Amino acid sequence: MVHVMPQLDRIVVASVVLALAGCSSTPHSDATDAGTTEATATTTGTDDPTTSGTSTTDDDTTFNTVTTDDPTASVPDAPEFYCPGSPSGECDDVVGARLQAGAAVVSIVPDCFETWTDKNEDSKYVKQQDEFYDCGCDRICPEDGEYPGPDAGEGDGEFQAIWMAGFGTGRATAGKRKGTQGWLGVDDGLWARAAVLRQGETTVAIVALDLVGFFNEDVIKIRELIADAGLDVDYLLVHSTHNHEGPDTMGLWGSALFVSGYQESYTQQVREAVVSAIEQSINELREVDHMELGAVDVSSYGDGEKGVANVIRDSRDPVVIDETLSAARFVDGGGNTIATLVNFGSHPETLADDNLYLTSDYVHGLRRVVEKGSMWMDAEGKPGVGGVCVYLNGAVGGMMTTLGVEATTPGGEMTFQSASFEKADVIGQLLGEMALDAISEGDSHEDLKLRVQAQSFLATVENSVLMDAATYGVIKRTPYKDPNTGKEDKLKSEMALITVGPLSMLSVPGELLPELAIGGYDGSHVNSDRYDFIDPNNPFPPEVTNAPEGPYLKERMPGEHRWIIGLGNDEVGYIVPEYDFVLAEDGPYLNEHEGDHYEETNSLGPKTAAMIDTWADFLIAWSDYVIGEAE
């Protein structure tokens, strides 16, 4: 959740939020509406599953447990949802069933918004200084050619704006990226990209949105729409790429401070687009002959000492960059690509805060290369593999960013550092070519087994500013009561572990700092001579000697290829290691402590990392048990 608002803005927001008592609807006091399937699933009332055993949750639903004929066997508690083999009988294992896959793409460019002219050129809409065009949702005025007549919002004197997410408030979009902007502008946009996997009676839908974040409450509403549509989906994972050049779907970046940028009408459009993409994917299901799966080291590209610095930067000490870019290509019997999943971790914010056009940032170039191939002005391109490319962002916290990166084309003749569409296209194409290499250099896998397990839970919010903002409607979240204390300091979230043969994908509901996934506290993941492990000018360097020891999250996950899917089914902000979680003494969660401690102000609190770790281990233990039983 990078650059939520300037420091001063956060202080003012807190003051106003604290004064907003009674301005919102009554918070929910239970957590029983979470759904991981078409049916309702439970939500545990603890941050730590190891403390619950087989006791009941806050809604008096007993955890599922596994029985065995061997009384000496150690059997972990079962998660609330898993397939195949769930006690519900809705996803029984079908011996010999082949994996199927289908994919689809649906636009999520807003259906309704008006445009404007930034007369003072400050990239913010100021009512008294700038001019908007009161032409309605279709943006066609009477003086334009082929005028169809007035439509919704036209001539009403109100600016029907779409407020863009990230950086600050008041950034109203001026439209979708034009074909003349940058190298790849013609087919850029915002998308819901779906890949549906089905094996026997188990169906998993993975959908990536070109959005800054999508809250768990909205995911649950999508599941309700899926059920209403009669679609056979056992588990839905909605991932946000964390795009900073699209609409505000979280409420943080409206027209001004204390004014939410969240629009229910647009969010409903997105929900319906997800359902449409899933339905189209189901209609396109066909048998997977094999999966091509591989990974490359991003630091091995480019000119020697530059390493990862050609595409990514870590803005927080210690510098830890996960250098692995992975890809999985699902291929049918005719050798055609059904879908390609790509996993890497970096903020899509290359265009920065001056851009007013809707774009999926570098992610557009990456996906386009995988599907259609690359094109360079100073180097030969690579052919794409067709099908639908779905990009799944990884551990982006800390933060992993393209801002400040000096990106050089493969021919070495062109370099881009300032925010621009050209720079976004270069970085996207570079990463896209790496994804193609990961596929071509990877291994082919047949007889793939699909499994999924998921768990919802209540997360404690120690950040009082965020909690108050949620309670009083500044952020579009629903506060929940702690079942033990009665205090409304909880948010509902969830995690899932999806395995496809040797590939495991762990969804994390926020922006995980990479060191929690791969370690690197010894300086082993700097990956560029241009970066210092710890900036010698940092006035408050992290005490890495206090950092946690491994094995780290990726090391504990099952399978040969292990992916973190960040912002999976939620966005709870930054997930920071507790040893380096430092708050300012004056105005904690409002002001930043000296050194690199911005992320703390946009996190739930210091206990979040341990909570994520624990629930991950809970899912991993069940996965290991099930895989072991199958073998």
FINU-743293 format. One record per residue (C-alpha): residue number from 1; x, y, z. Coordinates in steps of 0.25 Angstrom, whole numbers. Last residue first. Layout:
REM residues N
<n->NUM, x->X, y->Y, z->Z>
...
REM end
This chain:
REM residues 631
<n->631, x->9, y->-165, z->-7>
<n->630, x->-6, y->-160, z->-5>
<n->629, x->-4, y->-160, z->10>
<n->628, x->9, y->-152, z->9>
<n->627, x->2, y->-142, z->0>
<n->626, x->-10, y->-140, z->9>
<n->625, x->0, y->-138, z->21>
<n->624, x->9, y->-129, z->14>
<n->623, x->-3, y->-120, z->10>
<n->622, x->-9, y->-120, z->24>
<n->621, x->4, y->-116, z->30>
<n->620, x->6, y->-105, z->19>
<n->619, x->-8, y->-99, z->22>
<n->618, x->-5, y->-98, z->37>
<n->617, x->9, y->-93, z->34>
<n->616, x->3, y->-82, z->26>
<n->615, x->-6, y->-79, z->37>
<n->614, x->6, y->-77, z->46>
<n->613, x->14, y->-69, z->37>
<n->612, x->3, y->-59, z->34>
<n->611, x->1, y->-58, z->49>
<n->610, x->16, y->-56, z->52>
<n->609, x->16, y->-45, z->41>
<n->608, x->4, y->-38, z->46>
<n->607, x->8, y->-37, z->61>
<n->606, x->16, y->-23, z->58>
<n->605, x->3, y->-16, z->54>
<n->604, x->-8, y->-15, z->43>
<n->603, x->1, y->-8, z->33>
<n->602, x->2, y->5, z->26>
<n->601, x->9, y->13, z->37>
<n->600, x->19, y->2, z->38>
<n->599, x->23, y->2, z->24>
<n->598, x->29, y->16, z->25>
<n->597, x->40, y->11, z->34>
<n->596, x->53, y->13, z->26>
<n->595, x->61, y->22, z->36>
<n->594, x->55, y->31, z->45>
<n->593, x->42, y->26, z->51>
<n->592, x->30, y->30, z->42>
<n->591, x->18, y->38, z->47>
<n->590, x->4, y->34, z->48>
<n->589, x->5, y->20, z->52>
<n->588, x->12, y->24, z->65>
<n->587, x->9, y->39, z->68>
<n->586, x->22, y->43, z->75>
<n->585, x->30, y->31, z->79>
<n->584, x->31, y->27, z->64>
<n->583, x->29, y->13, z->62>
<n->582, x->39, y->2, z->59>
<n->581, x->36, y->-12, z->53>
<n->580, x->50, y->-17, z->50>
<n->579, x->50, y->-30, z->59>
<n->578, x->35, y->-31, z->56>
<n->577, x->37, y->-34, z->41>
<n->576, x->27, y->-25, z->33>
<n->575, x->15, y->-29, z->26>
<n->574, x->10, y->-17, z->18>
<n->573, x->-5, y->-14, z->16>
<n->572, x->-17, y->-23, z->19>
<n->571, x->-21, y->-25, z->4>
<n->570, x->-30, y->-37, z->2>
<n->569, x->-33, y->-49, z->-6>
<n->568, x->-18, y->-51, z->-10>
<n->567, x->-11, y->-38, z->-9>
<n->566, x->2, y->-45, z->-11>
<n->565, x->3, y->-59, z->-17>
<n->564, x->16, y->-65, z->-12>
<n->563, x->21, y->-76, z->-21>
<n->562, x->29, y->-89, z->-19>
<n->561, x->34, y->-98, z->-29>
<n->560, x->39, y->-112, z->-25>
<n->559, x->27, y->-115, z->-16>
<n->558, x->23, y->-112, z->-2>
<n->557, x->25, y->-99, z->5>
<n->556, x->35, y->-98, z->17>
<n->555, x->47, y->-92, z->9>
<n->554, x->37, y->-82, z->3>
<n->553, x->34, y->-77, z->17>
<n->552, x->47, y->-77, z->23>
<n->551, x->55, y->-88, z->29>
<n->550, x->61, y->-80, z->35>
<n->549, x->66, y->-70, z->46>
<n->548, x->58, y->-58, z->50>
<n->547, x->65, y->-44, z->50>
<n->546, x->72, y->-39, z->63>
<n->545, x->86, y->-39, z->56>
<n->544, x->79, y->-31, z->45>
<n->543, x->78, y->-19, z->55>
<n->542, x->72, y->-9, z->44>
<n->541, x->79, y->4, z->41>
<n->540, x->74, y->16, z->48>
<n->539, x->82, y->28, z->42>
<n->538, x->83, y->21, z->29>
<n->537, x->95, y->28, z->22>
<n->536, x->103, y->15, z->21>
<n->535, x->91, y->9, z->13>
<n->534, x->89, y->-6, z->17>
<n->533, x->91, y->-17, z->7>
<n->532, x->96, y->-6, z->-2>
<n->531, x->91, y->-6, z->-17>
<n->530, x->99, y->-4, z->-30>
<n->529, x->106, y->-17, z->-28>
<n->528, x->93, y->-24, z->-31>
<n->527, x->87, y->-36, z->-25>
<n->526, x->84, y->-31, z->-11>
<n->525, x->79, y->-45, z->-8>
<n->524, x->91, y->-51, z->0>
<n->523, x->93, y->-39, z->9>
<n->522, x->92, y->-48, z->22>
<n->521, x->78, y->-45, z->25>
<n->520, x->74, y->-51, z->12>
<n->519, x->62, y->-59, z->17>
<n->518, x->54, y->-64, z->6>
<n->517, x->39, y->-62, z->9>
<n->516, x->40, y->-53, z->21>
<n->515, x->51, y->-46, z->15>
<n->514, x->42, y->-42, z->3>
<n->513, x->34, y->-33, z->11>
<n->512, x->19, y->-37, z->9>
<n->511, x->9, y->-28, z->4>
<n->510, x->-5, y->-33, z->7>
<n->509, x->-14, y->-45, z->8>
<n->508, x->-4, y->-56, z->5>
<n->507, x->-7, y->-67, z->-5>
<n->506, x->2, y->-79, z->-5>
<n->505, x->4, y->-85, z->-19>
<n->504, x->11, y->-99, z->-20>
<n->503, x->16, y->-104, z->-33>
<n->502, x->21, y->-119, z->-33>
<n->501, x->8, y->-124, z->-38>
<n->500, x->-2, y->-113, z->-37>
<n->499, x->-3, y->-108, z->-22>
<n->498, x->-12, y->-97, z->-17>
<n->497, x->-10, y->-92, z->-2>
<n->496, x->-20, y->-82, z->3>
<n->495, x->-21, y->-70, z->12>
<n->494, x->-32, y->-62, z->18>
<n->493, x->-37, y->-49, z->24>
<n->492, x->-46, y->-43, z->34>
<n->491, x->-42, y->-30, z->41>
<n->490, x->-42, y->-29, z->56>
<n->489, x->-41, y->-18, z->66>
<n->488, x->-55, y->-17, z->71>
<n->487, x->-53, y->-20, z->85>
<n->486, x->-62, y->-31, z->91>
<n->485, x->-50, y->-37, z->99>
<n->484, x->-51, y->-52, z->95>
<n->483, x->-59, y->-52, z->82>
<n->482, x->-51, y->-40, z->77>
<n->481, x->-61, y->-32, z->70>
<n->480, x->-61, y->-29, z->55>
<n->479, x->-58, y->-16, z->47>
<n->478, x->-64, y->-16, z->33>
<n->477, x->-54, y->-10, z->23>
<n->476, x->-56, y->1, z->12>
<n->475, x->-46, y->11, z->18>
<n->474, x->-51, y->25, z->22>
<n->473, x->-64, y->18, z->27>
<n->472, x->-64, y->21, z->41>
<n->471, x->-59, y->7, z->47>
<n->470, x->-49, y->5, z->35>
<n->469, x->-43, y->19, z->38>
<n->468, x->-43, y->16, z->53>
<n->467, x->-36, y->3, z->50>
<n->466, x->-26, y->9, z->41>
<n->465, x->-22, y->19, z->51>
<n->464, x->-22, y->10, z->63>
<n->463, x->-11, y->1, z->56>
<n->462, x->-12, y->-11, z->65>
<n->461, x->-22, y->-18, z->56>
<n->460, x->-24, y->-33, z->60>
<n->459, x->-27, y->-42, z->49>
<n->458, x->-39, y->-51, z->49>
<n->457, x->-38, y->-64, z->41>
<n->456, x->-41, y->-71, z->28>
<n->455, x->-34, y->-84, z->24>
<n->454, x->-32, y->-90, z->10>
<n->453, x->-27, y->-103, z->4>
<n->452, x->-26, y->-106, z->-10>
<n->451, x->-21, y->-118, z->-18>
<n->450, x->-19, y->-121, z->-33>
<n->449, x->-10, y->-133, z->-37>
<n->448, x->-3, y->-133, z->-50>
<n->447, x->-1, y->-146, z->-59>
<n->446, x->9, y->-138, z->-68>
<n->445, x->21, y->-129, z->-65>
<n->444, x->30, y->-122, z->-75>
<n->443, x->43, y->-116, z->-69>
<n->442, x->47, y->-101, z->-70>
<n->441, x->57, y->-95, z->-80>
<n->440, x->46, y->-91, z->-90>
<n->439, x->36, y->-86, z->-79>
<n->438, x->46, y->-79, z->-71>
<n->437, x->52, y->-72, z->-84>
<n->436, x->38, y->-68, z->-87>
<n->435, x->36, y->-62, z->-74>
<n->434, x->50, y->-55, z->-75>
<n->433, x->45, y->-49, z->-88>
<n->432, x->33, y->-43, z->-81>
<n->431, x->41, y->-37, z->-70>
<n->430, x->49, y->-29, z->-81>
<n->429, x->37, y->-26, z->-88>
<n->428, x->30, y->-20, z->-75>
<n->427, x->42, y->-12, z->-72>
<n->426, x->43, y->-6, z->-85>
<n->425, x->28, y->-3, z->-86>
<n->424, x->28, y->3, z->-73>
<n->423, x->40, y->12, z->-77>
<n->422, x->33, y->16, z->-90>
<n->421, x->21, y->19, z->-82>
<n->420, x->29, y->29, z->-74>
<n->419, x->34, y->32, z->-60>
<n->418, x->49, y->36, z->-61>
<n->417, x->60, y->25, z->-62>
<n->416, x->60, y->21, z->-77>
<n->415, x->72, y->15, z->-84>
<n->414, x->73, y->12, z->-99>
<n->413, x->85, y->7, z->-107>
<n->412, x->88, y->-5, z->-98>
<n->411, x->82, y->-15, z->-109>
<n->410, x->74, y->-22, z->-98>
<n->409, x->68, y->-9, z->-94>
<n->408, x->73, y->-1, z->-81>
<n->407, x->64, y->2, z->-69>
<n->406, x->69, y->11, z->-59>
<n->405, x->61, y->8, z->-46>
<n->404, x->56, y->20, z->-38>
<n->403, x->42, y->15, z->-36>
<n->402, x->41, y->1, z->-41>
<n->401, x->38, y->-4, z->-27>
<n->400, x->39, y->-15, z->-17>
<n->399, x->37, y->-8, z->-4>
<n->398, x->38, y->-14, z->7>
<n->397, x->26, y->-21, z->2>
<n->396, x->24, y->-27, z->-12>
<n->395, x->25, y->-42, z->-9>
<n->394, x->18, y->-47, z->-21>
<n->393, x->10, y->-42, z->-33>
<n->392, x->2, y->-52, z->-41>
<n->391, x->2, y->-49, z->-56>
<n->390, x->-8, y->-57, z->-64>
<n->389, x->-4, y->-59, z->-78>
<n->388, x->-15, y->-64, z->-88>
<n->387, x->-12, y->-73, z->-100>
<n->386, x->-1, y->-70, z->-109>
<n->385, x->14, y->-74, z->-107>
<n->384, x->21, y->-61, z->-111>
<n->383, x->32, y->-59, z->-121>
<n->382, x->45, y->-52, z->-116>
<n->381, x->50, y->-39, z->-121>
<n->380, x->63, y->-35, z->-128>
<n->379, x->69, y->-22, z->-122>
<n->378, x->70, y->-7, z->-123>
<n->377, x->56, y->-3, z->-126>
<n->376, x->50, y->-14, z->-119>
<n->375, x->38, y->-23, z->-120>
<n->374, x->34, y->-35, z->-111>
<n->373, x->25, y->-46, z->-113>
<n->372, x->9, y->-48, z->-114>
<n->371, x->5, y->-55, z->-102>
<n->370, x->17, y->-55, z->-93>
<n->369, x->21, y->-41, z->-98>
<n->368, x->7, y->-35, z->-96>
<n->367, x->7, y->-40, z->-82>
<n->366, x->20, y->-34, z->-78>
<n->365, x->17, y->-21, z->-86>
<n->364, x->3, y->-19, z->-78>
<n->363, x->10, y->-23, z->-65>
<n->362, x->19, y->-11, z->-67>
<n->361, x->7, y->-1, z->-64>
<n->360, x->-7, y->-7, z->-64>
<n->359, x->-12, y->6, z->-70>
<n->358, x->-22, y->17, z->-67>
<n->357, x->-17, y->31, z->-71>
<n->356, x->-14, y->42, z->-61>
<n->355, x->1, y->40, z->-59>
<n->354, x->8, y->50, z->-50>
<n->353, x->8, y->40, z->-38>
<n->352, x->17, y->30, z->-43>
<n->351, x->17, y->23, z->-57>
<n->350, x->26, y->12, z->-52>
<n->349, x->16, y->8, z->-41>
<n->348, x->13, y->-6, z->-43>
<n->347, x->20, y->-11, z->-30>
<n->346, x->29, y->-23, z->-31>
<n->345, x->29, y->-38, z->-28>
<n->344, x->30, y->-48, z->-39>
<n->343, x->20, y->-60, z->-43>
<n->342, x->15, y->-63, z->-57>
<n->341, x->4, y->-72, z->-60>
<n->340, x->2, y->-76, z->-75>
<n->339, x->-11, y->-81, z->-80>
<n->338, x->-17, y->-90, z->-91>
<n->337, x->-5, y->-90, z->-99>
<n->336, x->-6, y->-99, z->-112>
<n->335, x->2, y->-112, z->-114>
<n->334, x->-10, y->-120, z->-119>
<n->333, x->-12, y->-128, z->-107>
<n->332, x->-13, y->-115, z->-98>
<n->331, x->-2, y->-107, z->-92>
<n->330, x->-2, y->-100, z->-78>
<n->329, x->10, y->-91, z->-77>
<n->328, x->16, y->-88, z->-63>
<n->327, x->25, y->-77, z->-60>
<n->326, x->35, y->-72, z->-50>
<n->325, x->43, y->-60, z->-47>
<n->324, x->53, y->-62, z->-36>
<n->323, x->62, y->-50, z->-31>
<n->322, x->55, y->-48, z->-18>
<n->321, x->61, y->-35, z->-14>
<n->320, x->66, y->-32, z->0>
<n->319, x->72, y->-19, z->3>
<n->318, x->72, y->-17, z->18>
<n->317, x->68, y->-6, z->17>
<n->316, x->56, y->-1, z->10>
<n->315, x->54, y->4, z->-4>
<n->314, x->57, y->-9, z->-11>
<n->313, x->59, y->-7, z->-26>
<n->312, x->54, y->-14, z->-39>
<n->311, x->56, y->-15, z->-54>
<n->310, x->71, y->-12, z->-58>
<n->309, x->75, y->-12, z->-43>
<n->308, x->73, y->-27, z->-43>
<n->307, x->88, y->-29, z->-48>
<n->306, x->95, y->-16, z->-51>
<n->305, x->109, y->-22, z->-48>
<n->304, x->108, y->-31, z->-60>
<n->303, x->101, y->-24, z->-72>
<n->302, x->87, y->-30, z->-73>
<n->301, x->81, y->-43, z->-68>
<n->300, x->87, y->-52, z->-57>
<n->299, x->80, y->-43, z->-47>
<n->298, x->66, y->-48, z->-51>
<n->297, x->69, y->-62, z->-48>
<n->296, x->60, y->-71, z->-56>
<n->295, x->49, y->-81, z->-53>
<n->294, x->42, y->-92, z->-59>
<n->293, x->29, y->-100, z->-62>
<n->292, x->23, y->-106, z->-75>
<n->291, x->10, y->-112, z->-71>
<n->290, x->6, y->-124, z->-79>
<n->289, x->-6, y->-130, z->-88>
<n->288, x->-16, y->-121, z->-81>
<n->287, x->-30, y->-125, z->-84>
<n->286, x->-40, y->-114, z->-89>
<n->285, x->-48, y->-103, z->-82>
<n->284, x->-52, y->-92, z->-90>
<n->283, x->-67, y->-91, z->-85>
<n->282, x->-61, y->-91, z->-71>
<n->281, x->-52, y->-79, z->-75>
<n->280, x->-64, y->-72, z->-80>
<n->279, x->-71, y->-73, z->-67>
<n->278, x->-59, y->-69, z->-59>
<n->277, x->-57, y->-57, z->-68>
<n->276, x->-72, y->-53, z->-66>
<n->275, x->-71, y->-55, z->-51>
<n->274, x->-59, y->-46, z->-50>
<n->273, x->-66, y->-36, z->-59>
<n->272, x->-78, y->-36, z->-50>
<n->271, x->-69, y->-33, z->-38>
<n->270, x->-62, y->-22, z->-45>
<n->269, x->-75, y->-15, z->-50>
<n->268, x->-80, y->-16, z->-35>
<n->267, x->-67, y->-9, z->-31>
<n->266, x->-70, y->2, z->-41>
<n->265, x->-84, y->4, z->-36>
<n->264, x->-79, y->3, z->-21>
<n->263, x->-69, y->14, z->-23>
<n->262, x->-57, y->15, z->-14>
<n->261, x->-50, y->29, z->-15>
<n->260, x->-54, y->32, z->0>
<n->259, x->-54, y->46, z->4>
<n->258, x->-46, y->49, z->17>
<n->257, x->-35, y->56, z->10>
<n->256, x->-39, y->60, z->-4>
<n->255, x->-45, y->55, z->-17>
<n->254, x->-43, y->41, z->-13>
<n->253, x->-30, y->32, z->-11>
<n->252, x->-32, y->23, z->1>
<n->251, x->-45, y->17, z->-2>
<n->250, x->-40, y->3, z->-5>
<n->249, x->-44, y->1, z->-20>
<n->248, x->-37, y->14, z->-25>
<n->247, x->-37, y->13, z->-40>
<n->246, x->-24, y->9, z->-48>
<n->245, x->-10, y->14, z->-49>
<n->244, x->-4, y->9, z->-35>
<n->243, x->-6, y->-6, z->-39>
<n->242, x->-5, y->-15, z->-27>
<n->241, x->-6, y->-27, z->-36>
<n->240, x->-19, y->-31, z->-29>
<n->239, x->-22, y->-46, z->-27>
<n->238, x->-35, y->-52, z->-26>
<n->237, x->-35, y->-67, z->-22>
<n->236, x->-48, y->-74, z->-23>
<n->235, x->-50, y->-88, z->-18>
<n->234, x->-60, y->-99, z->-21>
<n->233, x->-65, y->-93, z->-34>
<n->232, x->-77, y->-100, z->-42>
<n->231, x->-84, y->-88, z->-47>
<n->230, x->-99, y->-87, z->-44>
<n->229, x->-100, y->-72, z->-46>
<n->228, x->-105, y->-69, z->-32>
<n->227, x->-93, y->-77, z->-27>
<n->226, x->-83, y->-69, z->-35>
<n->225, x->-90, y->-56, z->-30>
<n->224, x->-89, y->-61, z->-16>
<n->223, x->-74, y->-63, z->-18>
<n->222, x->-73, y->-49, z->-24>
<n->221, x->-79, y->-44, z->-11>
<n->220, x->-68, y->-51, z->-3>
<n->219, x->-57, y->-45, z->-11>
<n->218, x->-63, y->-32, z->-8>
<n->217, x->-62, y->-34, z->7>
<n->216, x->-48, y->-39, z->5>
<n->215, x->-43, y->-26, z->0>
<n->214, x->-38, y->-23, z->-14>
<n->213, x->-25, y->-16, z->-16>
<n->212, x->-17, y->-7, z->-25>
<n->211, x->-25, y->-12, z->-37>
<n->210, x->-21, y->-19, z->-50>
<n->209, x->-29, y->-31, z->-45>
<n->208, x->-23, y->-46, z->-46>
<n->207, x->-33, y->-57, z->-45>
<n->206, x->-30, y->-71, z->-40>
<n->205, x->-42, y->-81, z->-41>
<n->204, x->-41, y->-95, z->-35>
<n->203, x->-50, y->-106, z->-38>
<n->202, x->-50, y->-120, z->-31>
<n->201, x->-60, y->-131, z->-36>
<n->200, x->-50, y->-138, z->-46>
<n->199, x->-39, y->-128, z->-48>
<n->198, x->-42, y->-114, z->-52>
<n->197, x->-33, y->-102, z->-53>
<n->196, x->-39, y->-88, z->-57>
<n->195, x->-30, y->-77, z->-61>
<n->194, x->-36, y->-63, z->-61>
<n->193, x->-31, y->-49, z->-65>
<n->192, x->-39, y->-37, z->-60>
<n->191, x->-33, y->-26, z->-68>
<n->190, x->-29, y->-11, z->-68>
<n->189, x->-24, y->-5, z->-81>
<n->188, x->-13, y->-6, z->-91>
<n->187, x->-16, y->-11, z->-106>
<n->186, x->-11, y->1, z->-114>
<n->185, x->-1, y->7, z->-103>
<n->184, x->11, y->-2, z->-106>
<n->183, x->22, y->7, z->-109>
<n->182, x->19, y->19, z->-101>
<n->181, x->7, y->27, z->-102>
<n->180, x->1, y->27, z->-116>
<n->179, x->-9, y->17, z->-114>
<n->178, x->-15, y->25, z->-103>
<n->177, x->-16, y->20, z->-88>
<n->176, x->-30, y->20, z->-83>
<n->175, x->-36, y->34, z->-79>
<n->174, x->-33, y->46, z->-71>
<n->173, x->-33, y->40, z->-58>
<n->172, x->-35, y->48, z->-45>
<n->171, x->-23, y->49, z->-36>
<n->170, x->-29, y->57, z->-24>
<n->169, x->-23, y->49, z->-13>
<n->168, x->-9, y->43, z->-12>
<n->167, x->2, y->33, z->-16>
<n->166, x->-7, y->21, z->-20>
<n->165, x->-21, y->19, z->-26>
<n->164, x->-27, y->27, z->-37>
<n->163, x->-40, y->34, z->-35>
<n->162, x->-51, y->32, z->-45>
<n->161, x->-59, y->45, z->-47>
<n->160, x->-73, y->48, z->-50>
<n->159, x->-72, y->63, z->-48>
<n->158, x->-85, y->69, z->-44>
<n->157, x->-92, y->80, z->-52>
<n->156, x->-103, y->71, z->-56>
<n->155, x->-101, y->73, z->-71>
<n->154, x->-98, y->58, z->-74>
<n->153, x->-98, y->49, z->-62>
<n->152, x->-105, y->37, z->-69>
<n->151, x->-107, y->39, z->-84>
<n->150, x->-111, y->51, z->-93>
<n->149, x->-112, y->48, z->-108>
<n->148, x->-104, y->39, z->-117>
<n->147, x->-95, y->49, z->-122>
<n->146, x->-89, y->44, z->-135>
<n->145, x->-78, y->55, z->-136>
<n->144, x->-75, y->63, z->-123>
<n->143, x->-82, y->76, z->-120>
<n->142, x->-93, y->70, z->-112>
<n->141, x->-83, y->63, z->-103>
<n->140, x->-78, y->49, z->-103>
<n->139, x->-71, y->44, z->-90>
<n->138, x->-80, y->32, z->-89>
<n->137, x->-83, y->33, z->-75>
<n->136, x->-87, y->48, z->-76>
<n->135, x->-83, y->60, z->-84>
<n->134, x->-80, y->70, z->-73>
<n->133, x->-65, y->72, z->-77>
<n->132, x->-57, y->76, z->-65>
<n->131, x->-49, y->89, z->-64>
<n->130, x->-38, y->92, z->-54>
<n->129, x->-35, y->103, z->-44>
<n->128, x->-47, y->104, z->-35>
<n->127, x->-50, y->90, z->-35>
<n->126, x->-36, y->85, z->-33>
<n->125, x->-33, y->72, z->-40>
<n->124, x->-19, y->68, z->-37>
<n->123, x->-8, y->65, z->-47>
<n->122, x->-1, y->79, z->-44>
<n->121, x->-3, y->84, z->-58>
<n->120, x->-10, y->97, z->-54>
<n->119, x->-20, y->94, z->-66>
<n->118, x->-22, y->79, z->-63>
<n->117, x->-33, y->77, z->-73>
<n->116, x->-45, y->68, z->-70>
<n->115, x->-51, y->54, z->-73>
<n->114, x->-64, y->48, z->-69>
<n->113, x->-66, y->34, z->-63>
<n->112, x->-75, y->22, z->-66>
<n->111, x->-72, y->8, z->-71>
<n->110, x->-59, y->7, z->-63>
<n->109, x->-48, y->-1, z->-70>
<n->108, x->-50, y->-15, z->-65>
<n->107, x->-48, y->-22, z->-78>
<n->106, x->-50, y->-37, z->-78>
<n->105, x->-39, y->-48, z->-81>
<n->104, x->-42, y->-63, z->-81>
<n->103, x->-35, y->-76, z->-78>
<n->102, x->-38, y->-91, z->-77>
<n->101, x->-31, y->-103, z->-71>
<n->100, x->-33, y->-117, z->-70>
<n->99, x->-26, y->-127, z->-61>
<n->98, x->-28, y->-142, z->-64>
<n->97, x->-37, y->-151, z->-55>
<n->96, x->-30, y->-164, z->-52>
<n->95, x->-36, y->-166, z->-38>
<n->94, x->-47, y->-156, z->-35>
<n->93, x->-46, y->-149, z->-22>
<n->92, x->-58, y->-144, z->-15>
<n->91, x->-61, y->-130, z->-17>
<n->90, x->-75, y->-127, z->-11>
<n->89, x->-75, y->-138, z->-1>
<n->88, x->-75, y->-128, z->10>
<n->87, x->-64, y->-136, z->17>
<n->86, x->-55, y->-130, z->7>
<n->85, x->-47, y->-140, z->-1>
<n->84, x->-42, y->-132, z->-12>
<n->83, x->-42, y->-121, z->-8>
<n->82, x->-40, y->-113, z->5>
<n->81, x->-48, y->-103, z->13>
<n->80, x->-48, y->-101, z->28>
<n->79, x->-34, y->-105, z->30>
<n->78, x->-31, y->-119, z->35>
<n->77, x->-24, y->-121, z->49>
<n->76, x->-11, y->-128, z->47>
<n->75, x->-10, y->-143, z->49>
<n->74, x->1, y->-150, z->56>
<n->73, x->-1, y->-165, z->55>
<n->72, x->0, y->-173, z->68>
<n->71, x->-15, y->-176, z->68>
<n->70, x->-14, y->-182, z->54>
<n->69, x->-28, y->-184, z->48>
<n->68, x->-28, y->-169, z->46>
<n->67, x->-37, y->-158, z->48>
<n->66, x->-36, y->-144, z->43>
<n->65, x->-41, y->-131, z->49>
<n->64, x->-50, y->-120, z->44>
<n->63, x->-51, y->-109, z->53>
<n->62, x->-64, y->-108, z->61>
<n->61, x->-73, y->-96, z->58>
<n->60, x->-77, y->-88, z->70>
<n->59, x->-77, y->-75, z->63>
<n->58, x->-65, y->-70, z->71>
<n->57, x->-58, y->-83, z->67>
<n->56, x->-59, y->-97, z->75>
<n->55, x->-48, y->-105, z->80>
<n->54, x->-41, y->-115, z->72>
<n->53, x->-27, y->-110, z->74>
<n->52, x->-29, y->-95, z->76>
<n->51, x->-16, y->-90, z->81>
<n->50, x->-8, y->-95, z->69>
<n->49, x->-18, y->-87, z->60>
<n->48, x->-12, y->-74, z->64>
<n->47, x->-19, y->-61, z->61>
<n->46, x->-32, y->-65, z->68>
<n->45, x->-47, y->-65, z->65>
<n->44, x->-47, y->-74, z->54>
<n->43, x->-56, y->-71, z->42>
<n->42, x->-66, y->-82, z->37>
<n->41, x->-69, y->-85, z->22>
<n->40, x->-83, y->-82, z->15>
<n->39, x->-86, y->-90, z->3>
<n->38, x->-82, y->-87, z->-11>
<n->37, x->-68, y->-89, z->-6>
<n->36, x->-58, y->-81, z->2>
<n->35, x->-69, y->-72, z->8>
<n->34, x->-67, y->-63, z->20>
<n->33, x->-81, y->-59, z->25>
<n->32, x->-79, y->-64, z->39>
<n->31, x->-70, y->-53, z->45>
<n->30, x->-78, y->-47, z->56>
<n->29, x->-80, y->-33, z->62>
<n->28, x->-82, y->-26, z->49>
<n->27, x->-80, y->-11, z->51>
<n->26, x->-92, y->-2, z->52>
<n->25, x->-93, y->7, z->40>
<n->24, x->-84, y->19, z->40>
<n->23, x->-84, y->34, z->45>
<n->22, x->-86, y->31, z->59>
<n->21, x->-72, y->35, z->63>
<n->20, x->-65, y->43, z->53>
<n->19, x->-56, y->51, z->62>
<n->18, x->-45, y->40, z->62>
<n->17, x->-45, y->40, z->47>
<n->16, x->-43, y->55, z->47>
<n->15, x->-31, y->55, z->55>
<n->14, x->-25, y->42, z->48>
<n->13, x->-27, y->48, z->34>
<n->12, x->-20, y->61, z->39>
<n->11, x->-8, y->53, z->43>
<n->10, x->-8, y->44, z->31>
<n->9, x->-9, y->57, z->22>
<n->8, x->4, y->62, z->28>
<n->7, x->11, y->49, z->25>
<n->6, x->7, y->49, z->11>
<n->5, x->-4, y->39, z->7>
<n->4, x->-4, y->24, z->3>
<n->3, x->9, y->25, z->-3>
<n->2, x->11, y->9, z->-4>
<n->1, x->0, y->0, z->0>
REM end
